[in-house]
Structure formats: structure tokens, C-alpha cells
Amino acid sequence: MINYIDLMIASFIALISSFFLTFPIKKLAIKLNVVDFPNYRKIHKHVTPLLGGLAIFIGATLGLLYLRPTDDHFIGILLGSFVIIIVGVIDDKYDLRPIIKLFGQIIAATIVISSGLIIEKFTLPFIGTIDLGVFSVLITILWIVGITNAVNFMDGLDGLATGVSTIALVTMFIMAIIDMRIFAAYLCVVIIGANLGFLYHNYYPAKIYMGDTGSHYLGYMISIISILGLFKNIAILGFVIPVVILAVPIFDTLFAIIRRVSNKQSPSTPDNKHIHYQLLRVGLTHRQSVLVMYAFSILFGIIAIVFVKFSYAVTFFVTLIALFLGHILAEIAGLVLNGKRSIVDATMRYFRIKKRKNELNDHGES
């Protein structure tokens, strides 16, 4: 049984710890000159301290110490997270080469796999269960490394990675409760608390960034939780669900890789063409861009829950609504981009055009 009082206490411990630890960590980052400098690719205009991910990590760990989980994979996951944090701290200070960061992520993934946590099989709609066999280890490493970097790629605006990862974790927590996966629920609830404590400092205008220390840690933990709570589910949508929940960072990463390869660049080459940067270009403010990304994450989270709890008919209907909303947003974005209007003006113009088209159609039919 899940003790919800303990979950609330653990989440509160993580939240308070993360909130208060951010103050000394911010001072430490400034003292050690672990800061992020503005440049042509970045949005912020002032030197901003990094290492905020340490507050998230310590807060979540303190919450877990209160819960004292007994899962067989716990030690391996914790050791892997230490590797991720160490590599992240060094990267925030010295800006490591991508290959070195990748090596550290593979080491962390290998430690987790050695504890026995592996994606052995998954299910697909209309196909059924696929047993990965000898490819299990490779697929597990690719998943952990892929999601770790997907969250890192998304960390481009104040509060974006923190908020989107929290929304994904809330969705996973709900599913873990539904499926009674207690350890996955433990991990979700402490990281949610730690994220919310840090978000106060990280939301626009950010006073501190989580840095690679935080984005890699969050990506790593989300990948682990998805294996524990989602890939272990034998439902027909066992593979689709984690992809839907993490649709925003996953597809942003895929598009980034395709874009860079097509431009004959390395996939790890940084740029300012991610989805959140495009939202800024079409006229949204920093805060509006972040909120739009939050909204899409919530939408995909709802779709994922609907996949699990309702019939295919309801799922299909909700997905159609999501696609319709996406179409409207794309139309509005196009109007903003082409006409250089504000988002409000573009929205009003969109609906005026729609109304006019309907009137012309009605007139033609009559």
C-alpha cells in the first residue's frame, strides 16, 4: 500500500530543502565562477550562476532518505545519479566536450543496468509485445542517454526544463499510482517537490540556472522512472505512453538532430532554433513562450492518461482535439510571423478570417 501522508511529507522535505539550498549554492557558484555568460545564442542578458541542479539533487535525495525505499534497483539508480551530477558539475565549470559527457552518461546507464533494471520488452499498438532479447542492454542505454540529452536540449528558457519535467513527472506519478508502482511513485514525488522548490528561483527572470548538473539529472531520473513505471506495463500502449508524455523534449531533440545533420553539423552542435526559441521569434514574450510549452506538455500528459484509462474511441476524440488546437496555434504563429503582429492581434485576425470564410460558404450554398 502507498502511504500518501509519507509521500506528502517526503515531497515537502524535498521542496523546502531545494528552496533553501539554492541560496548558498548560488553564492558558491558565483564564488567559484561557475556562471553562464550571455552570447549570440542565448536569451539572457546578464551573467547568471549555474549549479542550481545541485539543489534539486540534494532535495530529492533527502526526500528519498525519509521514504527509505527498499527496491532492488535503488542503490544502482542512486550511484548512477552521482555520476551524472559529478559530470554535470564539471561541465558547468569547464564546458566539457560532448563526447566526454556522453561517456559519463553511458557509465551512469551501465551502473543502472548492472542493478538489473533493463527494458526487456515493450508493446506496440496492432503489433503486440516485442521481446528485445540481446538488444535489451543497448536499447536501455539509448533510452537513458536519449532522454537525458532531450531534457538538456530543452533547457533554453527560464523555468522551461524545470516546469516541463515537473509536468511529465506529475503524469508519471498519476500512472504509477494507478498501476501501484510504489518505487516509481516515490521517485516522482520527491523530484516534483525538489523541482517546485527550485522553480521559485528559476522562473523568469531567473536568478540561477540548473545548468547541465540539473538538466542531465532530471533527464536521467525521468528516463529511469519511465522504465520502472511505464515500460514495465504490459498494456498495448506500453511503448507509446512514455513517448507521448515526453513528446515535447523528444520531438524537439529529433528535429534538432535532423536539422543539424542536414546542415552538415554535429548533432551536439548548439543552436538557437529549438521550439522555444521559435516561439520567441513569432512574437511571444519569454514568459508566454514558457507557458505555451507548459500547455503542450500538460496536453500530452492528459492524452497519455486518456490512453491508459479510456477506450480507443475517447482516446481518438481527445487526440483529434489536440491536433485541432495544434493547428490553430500553428495558424496563429504563421500570422504573427508573416504580419509581425502581436499574438493577440493574430488570434483575433485568425478567428475573423474563419468567420468570414464561413459566411462566404453559407452565402454560396444559399
Secondary structure as UniProt FT lines:
FT   HELIX           4..31
FT   TURN            32..33
FT   STRAND          35..36
FT   TURN            40..41
FT   STRAND          48..49
FT   HELIX           52..67
FT   TURN            72..73
FT   HELIX           74..94
FT   HELIX           98..114
FT   TURN            115..116
FT   STRAND          121..124
FT   TURN            125..127
FT   STRAND          128..131
FT   HELIX           133..135
FT   HELIX           136..154
FT   TURN            155..156
FT   TURN            158..159
FT   HELIX           160..178
FT   TURN            179..180
FT   HELIX           182..202
FT   HELIX           211..226
FT   HELIX           227..231
FT   TURN            236..239
FT   HELIX           240..245
FT   HELIX           247..262
FT   TURN            263..264
FT   TURN            267..268
FT   HELIX           275..281
FT   TURN            282..283
FT   HELIX           286..309
FT   HELIX           312..339
FT   HELIX           343..365
//
